[in-house]
């Protein structure tokens, strides 16, 4: 197995391609003719820096190499020479600029071209199957494994094979052709596979060139200094900023004859994770360090005779359960015989507990352990802030508030049942939401995660695009209907095989369930799920339900946030208030003063309000309708003003020409309409080509607000020193405005102007100073 982690003895089956000889000495000796085709590992230990420790539960890990068996049956010396890979190599050769696959290995493959072919073919198969099974590339767990290999393949193709961006997704039809008959889900999900890979490939391609250039510069820098190692800090920068997984950086370093300081990278990564963990733990523990068990601690408890915690009482309500402290754990390990004193932050293991440990997306219970003596008198208290389970042992972490606590102490478990009464409806309604989404969006929807606490419920699910208003409304209405119908919520524990046979039962993709398993049902057939959480007994206890948000989490994963009980009722009341406010605004006439501004203010309030997501989207659409109505009315009014203004301008220009004037400054009433200003400018040019013109217009006449200026100066006046850009700038300086343009045309504006007459005078004075006030 690995250097650390679960491990144990193993048995292996090896095949000698040559045969007729004793190949015992060649087993696991990297001989290409003696290959392992099957193994079984008996997982029973955990290996860490201290050595081996017995695992509390033992398992068998077995695996067989399909391609290796096929290579033997087809008498091929390499897995990649079998018929399942050849069509992919042929298709990839269409995009390669460095030639077809030649099957070279090791030193023969000096430019790693054939290595690139093999990696890309392997990775497109892996990604196609994984995405068809519902996995998607993202930044967590298995999703990040997929993202890493996709980026590795993309880099191989574009840098080594010189393939164009987008080549990788074009290999998918070939994979489907090869495997689609045996695996029909590939055919069914081909469009989804293509969409996901195309988006990921495009996203990484935008960073790939930057990353390759950064690494090339880094390689040059390291070699110039006589070094041979990429520092952990630089590798982390490639990972954190440019999206290069560490194994991709190591691969590029190997090709360049360099190594990577993986220890330094791990330290940088751990420092980032530690900062993140500490921030989360600090929020939960009041700044105290996080306490958790690994195999070493659970094995120590087992060796000392401590049995796993009996947590069957977690489904009881309003009980005060007597229990015995079996162990106390602190930041330096178990407190052997020593008591934890007032103010100490520790973890407590009990023989039995009524606290629910965090699991299945439901946050842990909180509450108090009342420390009592043998006669039952209270001698102290321990505040339980978090409960986690490790190998069957519940670790209650928190602070000793009063007295002392140690192994052997007697306590009474007092769960904060009022808080649980806020959590339980959120968990039960998560089940209802799951069923509602499948009804509205289809059976392809699968749960991808959840969170239930005393404030909200959050549900992640597979779906390719954002839900529209109708889908949000339908989903919310289904959940609200279930609350109103007062359906019973029941739980039953049964053998896993029997539970899996229940028609319509739901389970989380990839989750391993115990045998027997607990089955939670809402109504007769509204929802049936495997679940170990705490629930209400009737949907009426949820009181109300509101879906408040729907967002994207990752490619193909959406997230819904919803609330129940008081929070939901508050959201419903808030929605009614805004519906009335929007209706009032809709009733106003289009010519109502500042209607667009009133609608804008309501829109801002709606955006910040806590209310139904479907209703919020509907209100936004209605507000946009109000704004559109107001803007169309303003445009119509402005058009009338412009037409009227054009007549005034025409008369003023005619008068100026008749008087032989060289310049004309006018306060025109066209608002802040730049198109209208261009219309006026063109009209002046046509009416009086040799007249220099500057127009001023307030956005709202007499408001003291925005002022627009625009100017036209014919070439003859530019030659005498009057330039439009200078004219506009000088004019607007009076009210703190700015302008720009060319000598013949310019424009500008001031954010506010309380004295337009002063600006007109400034414009006239500037023009007079350049061309004189006398007539031509």
C-alpha positions in Angstrom: 0.0 0.0 0.0 1.4 3.5 0.8 4.1 4.6 3.2 1.4 5.6 5.7 -2.2 4.6 6.2 -4.2 1.4 6.3 -2.2 -1.7 5.3 -1.6 -5.4 5.9 -0.3 -8.6 4.4 -1.2 -9.5 0.9 -1.3 -12.3 -1.7 -0.6 -11.8 -5.4 -1.0 -13.7 -8.6 1.8 -13.1 -11.2 2.0 -14.3 -14.8 5.2 -15.2 -16.7 4.8 -14.3 -20.4 7.7 -16.5 -21.4 6.7 -19.6 -19.3 8.5 -23.0 -18.9 10.9 -21.7 -16.2 11.1 -20.8 -12.5 10.4 -17.1 -12.5 10.1 -16.8 -8.7 13.1 -14.4 -8.5 11.6 -12.1 -11.1 8.4 -11.4 -9.1 8.1 -7.7 -8.2 11.5 -7.1 -9.9 10.2 -4.8 -12.6 10.6 -7.5 -15.3 8.2 -6.7 -18.2 7.6 -10.4 -18.8 6.6 -11.2 -15.2 3.5 -9.2 -14.3 1.1 -9.1 -11.4 -2.5 -9.6 -12.6 -4.4 -9.9 -9.2 -3.8 -9.2 -5.5 -5.6 -9.4 -2.2 -4.6 -7.1 0.7 -5.8 -8.0 4.2 -6.3 -4.5 5.7 -5.7 -4.8 9.5 -3.1 -2.2 10.4 -2.6 1.6 10.2 1.0 2.7 9.6 2.2 6.1 10.7 5.5 7.6 11.9 5.3 5.6 15.1 4.8 2.2 13.3 1.9 -0.2 13.0 -1.3 0.0 15.0 -4.2 -2.5 14.9 -7.3 -1.1 13.1 -10.6 -1.5 15.1 -12.2 -3.0 11.9 -10.5 -5.2 9.4 -11.2 -5.4 5.6 -10.1 -7.1 2.4 -8.9 -5.0 -0.6 -8.8 -6.9 -3.8 -8.3 -6.0 -7.5 -7.6 -7.5 -10.9 -6.1 -5.9 -14.0 -8.5 -6.3 -16.9 -6.1 -4.8 -19.5 -3.3 -7.1 -18.2 -5.5 -10.1 -18.7 -6.4 -9.0 -22.2 -2.8 -8.4 -23.1 -2.0 -12.0 -22.2 -5.0 -13.3 -24.2 -4.1 -11.2 -27.2 -0.4 -12.0 -26.8 0.7 -8.3 -26.6 3.7 -7.2 -24.6 2.0 -4.0 -23.4 -1.5 -3.2 -22.1 -1.5 -0.3 -24.6 -1.1 -2.6 -27.5 -4.5 -4.2 -27.0 -7.4 -3.5 -29.3 -9.2 -1.2 -26.7 -6.5 1.5 -27.2 -5.7 1.5 -30.9 -8.7 3.5 -32.1 -8.0 6.2 -29.5 -4.4 6.4 -30.6 -5.5 6.7 -34.3 -8.0 9.5 -33.4 -5.5 11.3 -31.3 -2.9 11.2 -34.2 -5.3 13.4 -36.2 -4.6 16.2 -33.8 -0.9 15.5 -33.1 1.6 17.7 -34.9 4.5 15.4 -34.0 3.5 12.1 -35.6 1.5 8.9 -34.7 1.9 6.5 -31.8 5.0 4.2 -32.1 4.9 2.3 -28.8 8.3 3.5 -27.6 9.1 3.2 -23.9 11.7 4.5 -21.5 14.8 6.1 -23.1 13.6 5.3 -26.6 10.8 7.7 -26.0 13.2 10.6 -25.6 10.6 13.3 -26.4 7.9 11.6 -24.3 5.6 11.6 -27.3 4.4 8.1 -26.8 4.1 8.6 -23.1 1.7 11.5 -23.9 -0.3 9.2 -26.2 -0.7 6.6 -23.5 -1.6 9.0 -20.8 -4.2 10.9 -22.8 -5.8 7.6 -24.0 -6.0 6.3 -20.4 -7.3 9.6 -19.0 -10.1 10.0 -21.6 -11.4 6.6 -20.8 -11.3 7.2 -17.0 -13.0 10.6 -17.3 -15.7 9.2 -19.6 -16.6 6.4 -17.3 -16.5 8.5 -14.1 -18.6 11.3 -15.5 -21.1 8.8 -16.9 -21.4 7.4 -13.3 -22.2 10.9 -12.0 -18.8 12.2 -10.8 -17.6 15.6 -12.0 -14.3 17.4 -11.8 -14.1 19.9 -8.9 -11.7 20.8 -6.1 -12.6 18.2 -3.6 -12.0 14.4 -3.1 -12.7 12.3 -6.2 -13.7 15.4 -8.1 -10.2 16.7 -7.8 -8.7 13.4 -8.9 -10.7 13.8 -12.1 -9.6 17.5 -12.5 -6.0 16.5 -12.0 -5.9 13.8 -14.7 -7.9 16.0 -17.1 -5.4 18.8 -16.7 -2.5 16.3 -17.1 -4.0 15.1 -20.4 -4.6 18.6 -21.6 -1.0 19.6 -20.9 0.4 16.4 -22.6 -1.7 17.1 -25.7 -1.0 20.8 -26.1 2.6 21.0 -25.0 4.0 17.6 -26.1 1.8 16.6 -29.1 1.2 20.2 -30.1 -2.5 19.5 -30.4 -4.9 22.4 -30.6 -7.0 23.5 -27.6 -10.2 21.4 -27.5 -8.6 18.3 -28.9 -9.4 16.2 -25.7 -13.2 16.4 -25.9 -13.1 15.2 -29.5 -11.8 11.8 -28.3 -15.1 11.0 -26.5 -17.0 9.6 -29.5 -14.2 7.1 -30.1 -14.4 6.0 -26.4 -18.1 5.6 -26.8 -17.7 3.6 -30.0 -15.3 1.2 -28.3 -17.1 0.6 -25.0 -20.7 1.8 -25.6 -22.1 -1.7 -26.4 -20.8 -3.2 -23.1 -21.5 0.0 -21.1 -24.7 1.6 -22.5 -24.5 4.4 -19.9 -21.7 5.9 -22.0 -24.0 6.3 -25.0 -26.8 7.6 -22.8 -24.6 10.2 -21.1 -22.3 11.1 -24.1 -23.7 14.7 -24.3 -23.1 15.2 -20.6 -19.6 13.8 -20.7 -18.8 16.1 -23.6 -20.2 19.1 -22.0 -18.4 18.6 -18.7 -15.0 17.8 -20.3 -15.4 20.7 -22.8 -16.0 23.2 -20.0 -13.1 21.9 -17.9 -10.7 21.7 -20.9 -11.5 25.3 -22.0 -11.1 26.6 -18.4 -7.7 25.0 -18.0 -6.5 25.9 -21.5 -6.8 29.6 -20.6 -4.3 29.0 -17.7 -2.1 26.4 -19.4 -0.1 28.8 -21.5 0.6 31.0 -18.5 1.6 27.9 -16.4 3.9 26.5 -19.1 5.6 29.9 -19.6 6.0 30.3 -15.8 7.5 26.9 -15.5 9.9 27.5 -18.5 11.1 30.7 -16.9 11.4 28.9 -13.6 13.4 26.1 -15.2 15.8 28.6 -16.8 16.2 30.4 -13.5 16.9 27.2 -11.5 19.4 25.9 -14.0 21.2 29.3 -14.3 21.8 29.1 -10.6 23.1 25.6 -10.9 20.2 24.2 -9.0 18.2 21.0 -9.8 15.1 21.5 -7.6 11.8 23.4 -7.9 11.0 24.8 -4.4 7.9 23.9 -2.6 6.9 27.6 -2.6 7.1 27.8 -6.4 5.3 24.4 -6.8 2.5 25.7 -4.5 2.2 28.9 -6.6 1.7 26.7 -9.7 -1.0 24.8 -7.8 -2.7 27.6 -6.0 -2.6 30.3 -8.6 -2.2 28.6 -12.0 -4.2 25.4 -11.3 -1.3 23.0 -11.8 -1.7 19.9 -9.6 1.5 18.9 -7.9 1.8 15.6 -9.9 1.7 17.6 -13.1 4.5 19.9 -11.9 6.5 16.9 -10.9 6.0 15.4 -14.4 7.2 18.6 -16.1 10.1 18.9 -13.7 11.1 15.3 -14.5 11.0 16.1 -18.2 13.2 19.1 -17.6 15.7 17.1 -15.6 14.7 18.7 -12.3 13.0 17.5 -9.1 10.3 19.1 -6.9 10.6 19.7 -3.2 7.4 17.9 -2.5 8.0 18.2 1.3 8.1 21.9 1.0 5.0 21.8 -1.2 3.2 19.7 1.4 4.2 22.1 4.1 2.8 25.0 2.1 -0.4 23.0 1.4 -0.7 22.0 5.1 -0.2 25.6 6.2 -3.0 26.7 4.0 -5.2 23.8 5.2 -4.3 24.6 8.8 -5.3 28.2 8.4 -8.6 27.1 7.0 -9.2 24.4 9.6 -8.2 26.7 12.4 -10.6 29.3 11.2 -13.5 26.8 11.1 -12.6 25.2 14.4 -12.2 28.6 16.0 -15.7 29.5 15.0 -17.0 26.3 16.6 -14.8 26.0 19.6 -14.3 29.6 20.5 -10.7 29.6 19.4 -9.6 26.4 21.0 -7.6 23.8 18.9 -9.4 21.1 17.1 -9.5 17.7 18.8 -9.9 14.5 16.7 -9.1 10.8 16.8 -7.1 8.8 14.3 -6.5 5.0 14.2 -3.9 5.4 17.0 -6.4 6.8 19.5 -9.3 4.4 18.7 -6.9 1.5 18.9 -5.7 2.7 22.3 -9.3 2.9 23.6 -10.0 -0.6 22.3 -6.8 -2.0 23.9 -7.7 -0.5 27.2 -11.0 -2.2 27.1 -13.2 0.8 26.3 -16.2 -0.3 24.2 -17.6 1.9 21.4 -20.1 4.4 22.6 -23.7 3.3 22.8 -25.5 6.1 21.0 -28.9 4.4 20.6 -30.3 7.1 22.9 -29.7 9.8 20.3 -33.2 9.2 18.9 -34.8 9.9 22.3 -36.2 13.3 23.0 -36.3 15.3 26.3 -34.3 12.7 28.3 -31.5 13.2 30.7 -29.3 10.1 30.3 -26.9 9.0 33.0 -23.5 8.0 31.7 -19.9 7.3 32.7 -16.8 9.1 31.4 -14.5 6.4 29.9 -11.7 8.7 28.8 -10.8 12.4 28.6 -8.7 13.6 25.6 -6.7 16.8 25.4 -4.4 18.5 23.0 -1.5 16.4 24.3 -3.3 13.1 24.3 -5.3 11.2 26.8 -5.5 12.5 30.4 -4.4 9.3 32.2 -6.1 9.6 35.6 -5.7 13.4 35.6 -8.8 15.6 35.8 -9.7 18.3 33.3 -10.3 21.5 35.3 -12.5 24.5 34.8 -11.7 26.3 31.6 -10.0 23.3 29.9 -11.0 22.5 26.3 -11.1 18.7 26.1 -12.9 15.8 24.4 -14.9 13.3 26.5 -15.7 9.7 25.6 -18.8 8.2 27.4 -20.0 4.7 27.7 -23.4 5.8 26.3 -24.7 9.1 25.0 -27.9 10.8 23.9 -26.0 13.3 21.8 -26.2 13.1 18.0 -22.7 13.1 16.4 -22.3 15.0 13.2 -23.1 12.6 10.3 -25.1 12.5 7.1 -25.0 16.3 6.6 -26.6 16.9 10.0 -24.6 19.0 12.5 -23.9 17.6 15.9 -26.1 18.2 19.0 -24.8 20.7 21.6 -25.7 20.8 25.3 -24.2 20.1 28.7 -22.8 17.1 30.6 -23.9 17.7 34.3 -21.1 16.2 36.4 -22.5 14.3 39.4 -21.2 12.4 42.4 -22.2 8.9 43.4 -25.2 10.2 45.3 -26.4 12.1 42.2 -25.6 15.6 43.4 -24.3 18.0 40.7 -20.6 18.9 41.2 -19.8 20.6 37.9 -20.7 21.0 34.3 -19.1 20.5 30.9 -20.4 22.4 27.8 -20.6 20.2 24.8 -19.9 22.2 21.7 -19.3 19.5 19.1 -19.7 15.7 18.8 -17.8 13.6 16.3 -17.6 9.8 15.9 -14.4 7.9 15.3 -14.6 4.2 14.9 -17.7 4.0 16.9 -16.4 6.2 19.7 -18.2 9.5 20.2 -15.9 12.4 21.1 -17.8 15.1 22.9 -15.6 18.2 22.7 -16.1 21.4 24.7 -15.2 23.3 27.8 -15.3 22.4 31.5 -17.4 25.2 32.9 -17.4 24.2 36.6 -15.7 21.5 38.7 -13.5 18.8 37.2 -14.1 15.8 34.9 -12.0 12.7 34.4 -12.2 9.0 33.4 -14.7 7.4 35.8 -16.7 10.6 36.4 -20.5 10.2 36.4 -22.5 12.6 34.2 -26.0 13.3 33.0 -26.3 14.0 29.3 -28.5 17.1 28.7 -28.9 17.7 25.0 -30.1 21.1 23.9 -33.4 19.7 22.6 -34.7 23.2 21.7 -31.9 23.5 19.2 -32.5 20.0 18.0 -36.1 21.0 17.4 -34.8 23.6 15.0 -32.4 21.1 13.3 -34.9 18.1 12.9 -37.4 19.8 10.6 -34.6 21.0 8.4 -33.3 17.4 8.1 -36.8 15.9 7.4 -37.6 18.6 4.8 -34.2 17.9 3.1 -35.7 14.4 2.3 -38.9 16.0 1.0 -36.8 18.5 -1.1 -34.9 15.6 -2.6 -38.1 13.9 -3.7 -39.5 17.2 -5.0 -36.5 17.9 -7.1 -36.7 14.5 -8.7 -40.4 15.1 -9.5 -39.7 18.5 -11.0 -36.3 17.9 -12.7 -36.4 14.2 -13.4 -34.9 11.0 -12.1 -31.4 11.9 -13.2 -31.1 14.2 -10.1 -28.9 12.7 -7.5 -27.9 14.0 -4.0 -24.3 15.2 -3.9 -24.2 16.5 -0.3 -26.3 18.2 2.4 -26.1 20.3 5.5 -28.7 20.6 8.2 -28.4 22.8 11.2 -30.6 25.0 13.4 -30.6 27.9 10.9 -31.2 26.3 7.5 -31.0 23.2 5.3 -28.6 23.0 2.3 -28.9 20.4 -0.4 -26.4 19.8 -3.3 -27.6 17.8 -6.3 -26.6 16.9 -9.8 -28.1 19.1 -12.5 -26.4 20.8 -15.5 -28.0 24.3 -15.3 -29.7 26.8 -13.1 -33.3 26.1 -12.2 -35.7 28.5 -13.8 -38.5 30.4 -11.9 -41.2 27.8 -12.7 -39.0 24.9 -11.5 -38.1 26.8 -8.3 -41.8 27.6 -7.6 -42.9 24.0 -8.3 -40.3 22.6 -6.0 -41.1 25.0 -3.2 -44.9 24.4 -3.6 -44.5 20.6 -3.4 -42.5 21.0 -0.2 -45.1 23.4 1.2 -47.9 21.1 0.3 -46.2 18.2 2.2 -46.0 20.5 5.3 -49.7 21.3 5.1 -50.7 17.7 4.6 -49.3 16.8 8.1 -47.7 13.6 6.9 -46.2 11.2 9.5 -42.4 10.8 9.5 -41.3 7.3 10.6 -38.1 5.4 11.0 -37.5 1.7 10.9 -34.3 -0.3 11.2 -34.0 -3.4 8.9 -31.5 -5.6 7.1 -29.7 -3.7 4.4 -30.8 -6.2 1.7 -34.5 -5.8 2.7 -34.1 -2.0 2.7 -32.5 -1.9 -0.7 -35.4 -3.9 -2.1 -38.0 -1.2 -1.0 -39.6 0.4 -4.1 -38.5 4.0 -4.5 -35.9 4.0 -1.7 -33.2 6.7 -2.1 -29.5 6.4 -1.0 -26.6 8.9 -1.4 -24.3 8.1 -4.4 -21.0 6.6 -3.1 -22.2 6.3 0.5 -21.5 3.1 2.5 -24.5 2.1 4.7 -24.4 -0.2 7.7 -26.2 -3.5 7.9 -28.8 -3.2 9.4 -29.7 0.2 8.1 -32.2 2.8 9.3 -35.0 3.8 6.8 -36.8 7.1 7.2 -40.1 7.5 5.4 -42.3 10.6 4.9 -45.9 9.7 4.4 -46.6 6.5 2.5 -44.5 7.2 -0.5 -43.5 10.9 -0.5 -39.9 10.0 0.5 -38.1 6.9 1.5 -34.4 7.2 2.4 -31.6 5.5 4.3 -30.8 7.9 7.1 -29.3 7.9 10.6 -30.3 11.4 11.5 -32.8 12.9 13.9 -36.2 13.8 12.5 -39.6 15.3 13.4 -42.5 12.9 13.8 -44.9 14.8 11.5 -44.3 17.2 8.6 -46.6 19.8 10.3 -43.8 20.3 12.8 -41.8 22.1 10.1 -44.6 24.7 10.2 -43.5 26.3 6.9 -41.0 25.9 4.1 -39.3 28.5 1.9 -36.6 27.9 -0.7 -34.4 31.0 -0.4 -31.5 30.3 -2.8 -30.3 28.2 -5.8 -26.7 28.5 -6.9 -23.9 26.6 -8.6 -21.3 24.7 -6.5 -19.2 23.0 -9.3 -19.6 21.8 -12.9 -23.0 20.0 -13.0 -23.7 20.5 -9.2 -26.3 22.9 -7.9 -27.1 23.9 -4.3 -30.4 24.8 -2.8 -30.7 26.6 0.6 -34.0 26.6 2.4 -35.5 27.3 5.8 -38.4 26.0 7.9 -40.4 27.1 11.0 -40.0 30.7 12.1 -37.4 31.6 9.5 -39.7 30.4 6.8 -42.7 32.2 8.1 -40.6 35.4 8.4 -39.6 34.9 4.8 -43.2 34.4 3.7 -44.3 37.6 5.5 -41.4 39.5 3.9 -42.4 38.3 0.5 -46.0 39.5 1.1 -44.7 42.9 2.0 -42.6 43.2 -1.1 -45.4 41.9 -3.3 -47.6 44.7 -2.1 -44.8 47.3 -2.6 -44.2 46.2 -6.2 -47.9 46.1 -6.9 -48.2 49.7 -5.7 -45.3 50.7 -8.0 -47.0 48.9 -10.9 -50.1 50.9 -10.4 -48.3 54.2 -10.9 -48.5 55.9 -14.2 -45.6 55.7 -16.5 -45.1 59.5 -16.4 -44.8 59.5 -12.5 -41.8 61.5 -11.5 -38.7 59.4 -10.7 -40.6 56.2 -11.3 -37.5 54.5 -12.6 -35.6 55.6 -9.4 -38.4 54.3 -7.2 -38.3 51.0 -9.0 -34.5 50.9 -8.7 -34.7 51.4 -4.9 -37.3 48.7 -4.5 -35.0 46.3 -6.6 -32.1 47.0 -4.2 -34.4 46.2 -1.2 -35.6 43.0 -2.9 -32.0 41.9 -3.7 -31.1 42.2 0.0 -34.3 40.8 1.4 -34.6 37.3 2.9 -37.5 35.7 1.0 -38.4 32.9 -1.5 -36.0 32.6 -4.4 -38.8 32.0 -6.8 -40.7 35.0 -5.5 -37.5 37.1 -5.6 -36.9 36.2 -9.2 -40.6 37.0 -10.1 -40.4 40.4 -8.3 -37.2 41.3 -10.1 -38.9 40.6 -13.4 -41.9 42.7 -12.4 -39.6 45.6 -11.3 -37.7 45.4 -14.6 -41.1 45.8 -16.2 -41.8 48.9 -14.2 -38.3 50.3 -15.1 -38.9 49.5 -18.7 -42.2 51.3 -18.7 -40.7 54.3 -17.0 -37.7 54.5 -19.4 -40.0 54.2 -22.4 -42.1 57.1 -21.1 -38.9 59.1 -20.5 -37.6 58.3 -24.0 -40.9 59.4 -25.5 -40.9 62.6 -23.5 -37.3 63.2 -24.3 -38.0 62.7 -28.0 -40.6 65.4 -27.8 -38.1 67.7 -26.0 -35.5 67.0 -28.6 -37.9 67.7 -31.5 -38.9 71.0 -29.8 -35.2 71.8 -29.1 -34.2 71.2 -32.7 -36.6 73.9 -33.8 -35.1 76.3 -31.2 -31.6 75.4 -32.3 -32.4 75.9 -35.9 -33.8 79.4 -35.3 -30.8 80.3 -33.1 -28.4 79.1 -35.7 -30.2 81.0 -38.5 -30.2 84.1 -36.3 -26.4 83.7 -35.6 -25.7 83.2 -39.3 -27.8 86.3 -40.2 -25.9 88.3 -37.6 -22.5 87.1 -39.0 -21.5 85.5 -35.7 -18.5 83.1 -35.5 -19.6 81.2 -32.4 -22.8 80.1 -30.7 -23.3 78.8 -27.1 -26.7 77.4 -26.2 -28.4 75.7 -23.2 -30.4 73.0 -25.0 -33.1 70.8 -23.3 -32.1 67.3 -24.4 -31.3 65.7 -21.0 -28.2 63.6 -21.0 -29.0 62.0 -24.4 -25.7 61.7 -26.3 -27.5 60.6 -29.4 -29.6 63.8 -29.4 -26.4 65.8 -28.9 -25.0 64.2 -32.1 -28.2 65.0 -33.9 -28.0 68.6 -32.9 -24.3 68.8 -33.9 -25.0 67.3 -37.4 -27.9 69.8 -37.8 -25.6 72.7 -37.0 -23.0 71.5 -39.4 -25.5 71.3 -42.1 -27.1 74.7 -41.4 -23.9 76.6 -40.7 -20.7 74.8 -41.6 -18.5 77.7 -40.5 -20.2 78.3 -37.2 -18.4 77.0 -34.0 -21.1 75.6 -31.7 -21.1 74.5 -28.0 -24.2 73.0 -26.4 -25.0 72.5 -22.8 -27.8 70.3 -21.4 -28.9 69.4 -17.8 -30.0 65.8 -17.2 -33.0 67.3 -15.2 -33.5 71.0 -15.8 -33.1 73.1 -12.6 -32.0 70.0 -10.6 -28.4 71.1 -10.1 -27.4 67.6 -11.2 -25.4 66.2 -14.1 -24.5 68.6 -17.0 -23.5 67.5 -20.5 -21.4 69.6 -22.9 -20.6 69.0 -26.6 -18.9 71.1 -29.2 -18.2 71.4 -32.9 -15.5 73.7 -34.4 -15.0 74.0 -38.2 -11.4 73.7 -39.5 -11.3 77.5 -40.2 -11.9 78.3 -36.5 -9.4 75.6 -35.3 -6.7 77.3 -37.4 -7.4 80.6 -35.5 -6.9 78.8 -32.1 -10.4 77.7 -31.1 -10.2 73.9 -30.4 -13.3 72.0 -29.4 -11.5 69.8 -26.8 -10.0 72.9 -25.0 -13.3 74.7 -25.3 -15.2 71.9 -23.5 -12.6 71.4 -20.8 -12.4 75.1 -20.0 -16.2 75.4 -19.9 -16.7 72.5 -17.5 -13.9 73.5 -15.2 -16.3 76.1 -13.8 -18.4 73.3 -12.2 -15.8 70.7 -11.6 -16.4 68.7 -14.8 -14.1 67.1 -17.4 -14.1 66.7 -21.1 -12.1 65.4 -24.1 -12.0 64.8 -27.8 -10.4 66.3 -30.9 -10.0 69.9 -32.0 -13.0 69.6 -34.3 -15.3 67.6 -32.0 -15.4 67.1 -28.2 -17.7 66.3 -25.3 -17.7 66.1 -21.6 -19.8 66.3 -18.4 -19.9 67.5 -14.9 -21.5 65.4 -12.1 -23.4 68.4 -10.8 -23.9 72.0 -11.7 -25.9 74.6 -9.7 -25.4 77.6 -12.0 -25.8 76.8 -15.7 -25.7 80.6 -16.6 -22.2 80.8 -15.2 -21.1 77.9 -17.4 -22.7 79.5 -20.5 -20.8 82.7 -19.7 -17.5 80.8 -19.3 -18.0 79.1 -22.7 -18.7 82.4 -24.4 -15.7 84.1 -22.8 -13.4 81.3 -23.9 -14.7 81.4 -27.5 -14.4 85.2 -27.6 -10.8 85.0 -26.3 -9.9 82.8 -29.3 -11.8 84.2 -32.2 -13.2 87.5 -30.9 -16.8 88.5 -30.3 -17.1 90.6 -33.5 -19.1 89.4 -36.4 -17.5 87.8 -39.4 
